[in-house]
Amino acid sequence: MTKNIVFEKKITDEHQGLRVDLVAKKLLTQYSRSLIQRWIKAEALTVNGLPVKSKNKVIIGDHFMLNVHHQADTELQPEALSIPIIFEDEHILIINKPTGLVVHPAAGNTSGTLVNGLLAHHSDLINLPRAGLVHRLDKNTSGLLVVAKTLIAHQKLILQMKERTIKRQYTAIICGTLLNNGTINAPIGRHPYHRTKMAVTTNGKQAITHYVVKENFKHYTLLTVYLETGRTHQIRVHFQHQGFPLLGDPTYGGMHAKKNLHSNESDIATATISQFTRQALHAESLSIEHPINGKKMTWNTSLPDDLSTLIHFLQDNQSMKTACFI
């Protein structure tokens, strides 16, 4: 489906001196950076009636205008999938994403994703940016996601994300012992050498993670984690940077070697610890203001079986001789 998008704004001091692409991203929050870049190159986005480049700077009084025919992403195909929906009205969906489910199609995962299933559930999502997704969870992170069903709901939820009023609470298990609650405030950007990974880097975007210690084990710590910002892989990167990678994380250093298990441990111990091969992370609570009526709403979900079993095992085996390596 094609729709005509027209947007106009006179530049104020808030955006004085910024690059055109940055201004566009701030003003057109419902659209992706890559899509905005395409519009700039196609000269659909103009300043004072003239085509511009992404790096051009704007000044106070400039007339910023977008006029484009936007084609919805028809490459996304609906698929009848079993999606655990825990709340739905005419404006939003709340999903309890299981472990192993990819959120959005990408190279290597073109089908069987949450988006494919959502399009089968509600076909109008094809006309929304990112098919209504407001935020994402990694493939092997389980838990709660909010999806917008209308453009106005999407815009308002994106604004809540920007203003940090959406509250997200996670359960996590890290390798190592933390005794005190704390906050990690360290910028995150693309890893300088491994482009599929993120890292704490001086030129990254601000990233803030708060955590509360819930229980200590011999070599692990159970945490409740609160996101203030929402950078890619934020929790995983922040704790790895602190020297406490998430248990089981295959990307950021939380995997285990069986040789580190005590020789007297049972086969159950080996299966539970050594073979926990995904990050021990679950989005257990989500709070938003309803994008239409403004009502404060909160959802909670129980831990998935694998993470619940792991926690019970750690609680029952405080003397285990096991360790993480980075």
C-alpha positions as CSV (number, residue, x, y, z in Angstrom):
1,M,0.0,0.0,0.0
2,T,1.3,3.5,-0.9
3,K,0.5,6.6,1.1
4,N,1.6,10.2,0.7
5,I,3.6,11.6,3.6
6,V,3.8,15.4,3.9
7,F,5.6,17.0,6.8
8,E,6.7,20.6,7.2
9,K,8.4,22.5,10.0
10,K,10.3,25.7,10.5
11,I,13.7,25.1,12.2
12,T,13.9,26.6,15.7
13,D,16.9,27.0,18.0
14,E,16.3,23.5,19.3
15,H,17.8,22.1,16.0
16,Q,20.1,25.0,15.1
17,G,23.4,23.7,13.6
18,L,22.4,20.1,13.4
19,R,22.9,17.8,10.4
20,V,19.8,17.4,8.1
21,D,19.6,13.6,8.8
22,L,19.8,14.1,12.6
23,V,17.0,16.7,12.4
24,A,14.9,14.4,10.3
25,K,15.3,11.5,12.7
26,K,14.3,13.8,15.6
27,L,11.3,15.1,13.8
28,L,10.2,11.8,12.1
29,T,10.7,9.4,15.0
30,Q,8.3,6.8,13.5
31,Y,10.6,6.1,10.6
32,S,13.9,4.3,10.5
33,R,17.2,6.1,9.9
34,S,17.8,4.1,6.7
35,L,14.4,5.0,5.3
36,I,15.1,8.7,6.0
37,Q,18.5,8.4,4.3
38,R,16.8,7.0,1.2
39,W,14.3,9.9,1.2
40,I,17.2,12.4,1.4
41,K,19.0,10.8,-1.5
42,A,15.8,10.7,-3.5
43,E,15.4,14.5,-2.9
44,A,12.0,14.0,-1.3
45,L,13.3,15.9,1.8
46,T,14.2,19.5,1.1
47,V,15.3,22.6,3.0
48,N,14.0,25.9,1.8
49,G,12.7,24.1,-1.3
50,L,16.1,22.7,-2.3
51,P,17.5,19.2,-2.2
52,V,20.1,18.6,0.5
53,K,22.7,16.1,1.6
54,S,22.6,14.3,5.0
55,K,25.7,16.2,6.2
56,N,24.2,19.7,5.5
57,K,23.5,21.8,8.6
58,V,20.3,23.6,9.3
59,I,19.9,27.1,10.8
60,I,17.0,28.9,12.6
61,G,14.3,29.8,10.1
62,D,15.0,27.1,7.5
63,H,11.9,25.5,6.0
64,F,12.2,21.8,6.4
65,M,9.8,19.7,4.3
66,L,9.2,16.1,3.4
67,N,6.9,15.1,0.6
68,V,7.1,11.5,-0.4
69,H,5.0,8.5,-1.6
70,H,5.8,5.8,0.8
71,Q,5.4,2.2,-0.2
72,A,4.7,-0.2,2.8
73,D,7.2,-3.1,3.1
74,T,5.4,-5.7,1.1
75,E,8.3,-8.1,1.3
76,L,7.2,-9.0,4.8
77,Q,5.0,-12.0,4.6
78,P,2.3,-13.0,7.1
79,E,2.7,-16.5,8.7
80,A,0.3,-18.2,11.0
81,L,2.4,-18.6,14.1
82,S,1.4,-19.2,17.7
83,I,2.1,-15.8,19.4
84,P,1.6,-15.5,23.1
85,I,-0.5,-12.3,23.4
86,I,-1.3,-11.4,26.9
87,F,-3.2,-8.1,26.2
88,E,-4.8,-6.6,23.1
89,D,-7.2,-3.7,22.3
90,E,-7.7,-1.7,19.2
91,H,-4.5,0.2,19.7
92,I,-1.8,-2.0,21.2
93,L,-0.7,-5.6,21.7
94,I,1.4,-6.9,24.6
95,I,3.5,-10.0,23.6
96,N,5.2,-12.5,25.9
97,K,8.0,-13.4,23.5
98,P,9.5,-16.9,24.0
99,T,13.1,-17.7,23.8
100,G,14.4,-18.5,20.3
101,L,11.9,-16.3,18.5
102,V,13.5,-13.7,16.2
103,V,11.6,-10.4,16.3
104,H,12.1,-9.0,12.8
105,P,13.1,-10.6,9.5
106,A,16.7,-10.0,8.5
107,A,19.4,-11.8,6.6
108,G,19.3,-15.4,7.6
109,N,15.9,-15.0,9.3
110,T,13.4,-14.1,6.6
111,S,10.5,-16.1,8.0
112,G,9.2,-17.5,11.2
113,T,9.7,-14.2,13.0
114,L,7.4,-12.4,15.4
115,V,6.7,-9.8,12.7
116,N,5.6,-12.5,10.3
117,G,3.2,-13.8,12.9
118,L,1.9,-10.4,13.8
119,L,1.1,-9.7,10.2
120,A,-1.0,-12.8,10.1
121,H,-2.8,-11.8,13.3
122,H,-3.4,-8.2,12.2
123,S,-2.8,-7.4,8.5
124,D,-2.9,-3.6,8.9
125,L,0.5,-3.7,10.6
126,I,2.1,-3.8,7.2
127,N,1.4,-0.1,6.9
128,L,3.1,0.9,10.1
129,P,6.8,1.6,10.6
130,R,8.6,-1.7,11.6
131,A,5.2,-3.4,11.5
132,G,4.2,-1.6,14.8
133,L,7.3,-2.6,16.8
134,V,8.2,0.0,19.4
135,H,11.2,-1.9,20.9
136,R,12.8,-5.3,20.5
137,L,14.2,-8.2,22.4
138,D,17.2,-10.3,21.2
139,K,16.3,-13.7,19.8
140,N,17.3,-15.6,23.0
141,T,15.9,-13.1,25.4
142,S,12.4,-13.9,26.6
143,G,9.7,-11.6,27.9
144,L,7.4,-8.6,27.3
145,L,7.1,-6.4,24.2
146,V,4.6,-3.7,23.2
147,V,3.4,-3.5,19.6
148,A,1.4,-0.6,18.3
149,K,-1.6,-1.3,16.0
150,T,-2.2,2.2,14.8
151,L,0.0,5.0,13.6
152,I,-1.0,7.4,16.3
153,A,-0.3,4.7,19.0
154,H,3.1,4.0,17.4
155,Q,4.0,7.7,17.4
156,K,3.0,8.2,21.0
157,L,4.8,5.0,22.3
158,I,7.9,6.0,20.4
159,L,7.7,9.4,22.2
160,Q,7.4,7.6,25.5
161,M,10.5,5.6,24.7
162,K,12.3,8.8,23.8
163,E,11.2,10.5,27.0
164,R,12.0,7.3,29.0
165,T,8.6,6.9,30.6
166,I,8.2,3.3,29.4
167,K,9.5,1.2,32.3
168,R,11.1,-2.2,31.6
169,Q,12.2,-4.6,34.3
170,Y,14.3,-7.7,33.7
171,T,15.5,-10.7,35.6
172,A,19.2,-11.6,34.9
173,I,21.9,-13.9,36.2
174,I,25.5,-12.7,35.9
175,C,28.7,-14.6,36.3
176,G,30.5,-13.4,39.5
177,T,29.5,-11.8,42.8
178,L,27.9,-8.4,43.1
179,L,27.0,-7.4,46.7
180,N,25.6,-3.9,46.2
181,N,22.9,-2.3,44.1
182,G,24.2,0.1,41.4
183,T,23.9,1.9,38.1
184,I,26.0,1.5,35.0
185,N,26.3,4.7,32.9
186,A,28.5,4.0,29.9
187,P,27.9,4.8,26.2
188,I,27.2,2.0,23.8
189,G,28.0,1.9,20.1
190,R,29.0,-0.6,17.4
191,H,32.1,-2.7,18.3
192,P,35.1,-1.2,16.5
193,Y,36.3,-4.6,15.2
194,H,33.4,-7.0,15.4
195,R,30.6,-5.2,13.5
196,T,27.9,-7.7,14.6
197,K,28.5,-6.8,18.3
198,M,28.0,-3.7,20.4
199,A,30.5,-2.3,22.9
200,V,31.1,0.4,25.4
201,T,32.8,3.1,23.3
202,T,33.5,6.8,23.8
203,N,31.6,7.8,20.7
204,G,28.5,5.6,21.5
205,K,25.1,6.8,22.6
206,Q,24.2,7.3,26.3
207,A,23.2,4.1,28.0
208,I,22.0,3.7,31.6
209,T,21.3,0.5,33.4
210,H,20.1,0.2,37.0
211,Y,20.3,-3.1,39.0
212,V,19.3,-4.5,42.3
213,V,20.9,-7.6,43.8
214,K,18.3,-10.2,44.6
215,E,20.4,-13.2,45.6
216,N,24.0,-14.3,45.7
217,F,25.3,-17.8,44.8
218,K,28.9,-19.0,45.0
219,H,29.8,-17.9,41.5
220,Y,26.7,-16.1,40.3
221,T,24.4,-13.2,41.2
222,L,20.6,-13.0,40.6
223,L,19.6,-9.4,39.6
224,T,16.6,-7.3,38.9
225,V,17.6,-4.9,36.1
226,Y,15.9,-1.7,35.1
227,L,16.6,0.0,31.7
228,E,16.6,3.8,31.6
229,T,17.7,3.8,28.0
230,G,17.3,1.1,25.3
231,R,20.4,0.5,23.3
232,T,21.0,-2.7,21.3
233,H,22.3,-5.5,23.7
234,Q,22.5,-2.9,26.5
235,I,22.2,-5.2,29.5
236,R,24.5,-7.8,28.0
237,V,27.2,-5.2,27.0
238,H,27.1,-3.3,30.2
239,F,27.6,-6.2,32.5
240,Q,30.3,-7.7,30.2
241,H,32.1,-4.4,30.3
242,Q,32.0,-4.5,34.2
243,G,33.5,-8.0,34.1
244,F,30.2,-9.8,35.0
245,P,28.8,-11.2,31.7
246,L,25.4,-12.8,31.7
247,L,25.4,-16.5,32.4
248,G,25.2,-18.5,29.2
249,D,25.7,-15.5,26.9
250,P,27.4,-16.9,23.7
251,T,28.3,-13.5,22.3
252,Y,29.5,-11.5,25.3
253,G,31.4,-14.0,27.3
254,G,29.1,-15.9,29.7
255,M,29.5,-19.4,28.3
256,H,30.9,-22.2,30.5
257,A,33.4,-25.0,30.1
258,K,32.4,-28.4,31.4
259,K,35.9,-28.7,32.9
260,N,35.1,-26.0,35.4
261,L,32.4,-28.2,36.9
262,H,33.4,-30.0,40.1
263,S,34.1,-33.7,39.4
264,N,31.5,-34.7,42.0
265,E,28.7,-32.8,40.4
266,S,25.9,-34.8,38.9
267,D,24.9,-35.0,35.2
268,I,22.0,-32.8,36.1
269,A,24.5,-30.1,37.1
270,T,26.3,-30.4,33.9
271,A,23.1,-30.2,31.9
272,T,21.7,-27.3,33.8
273,I,24.9,-25.1,33.9
274,S,27.1,-26.1,31.0
275,Q,24.3,-26.5,28.6
276,F,22.5,-23.2,29.4
277,T,23.6,-21.7,26.1
278,R,21.5,-18.5,25.9
279,Q,21.8,-15.3,28.0
280,A,20.1,-15.7,31.3
281,L,17.8,-12.7,30.7
282,H,14.0,-12.3,30.8
283,A,11.9,-9.1,30.4
284,E,9.5,-9.7,33.3
285,S,7.7,-6.4,33.7
286,L,6.5,-3.7,31.3
287,S,4.8,-0.4,32.2
288,I,3.4,2.2,29.8
289,E,0.9,5.0,29.6
290,H,-1.8,3.8,27.2
291,P,-1.1,5.9,24.0
292,I,-4.8,6.9,23.6
293,N,-6.4,7.2,27.0
294,G,-3.2,7.9,29.0
295,K,-4.0,5.2,31.6
296,K,-0.9,3.8,33.4
297,M,-0.7,0.0,32.6
298,T,1.6,-2.6,33.9
299,W,2.1,-6.3,32.8
300,N,4.1,-9.0,34.5
301,T,5.1,-12.4,33.3
302,S,6.5,-15.5,35.1
303,L,10.0,-16.8,34.2
304,P,10.3,-19.3,31.4
305,D,10.9,-22.9,32.4
306,D,14.6,-23.0,31.5
307,L,15.5,-19.9,33.6
308,S,13.3,-20.9,36.5
309,T,14.9,-24.3,36.6
310,L,18.4,-22.7,36.5
311,I,17.6,-20.4,39.4
312,H,16.1,-23.2,41.5
313,F,19.2,-25.3,40.8
314,L,21.5,-22.5,41.9
315,Q,19.5,-22.0,45.1
316,D,19.7,-25.7,45.9
317,N,23.4,-26.0,45.1
318,Q,25.2,-23.1,46.8
319,S,28.5,-25.0,47.1
320,M,29.0,-25.7,43.3
321,K,32.5,-25.4,42.1
322,T,31.8,-23.7,38.7
323,A,33.1,-20.6,37.1
324,C,32.5,-18.4,34.1
325,F,35.1,-17.3,31.7
326,I,35.4,-14.3,29.4
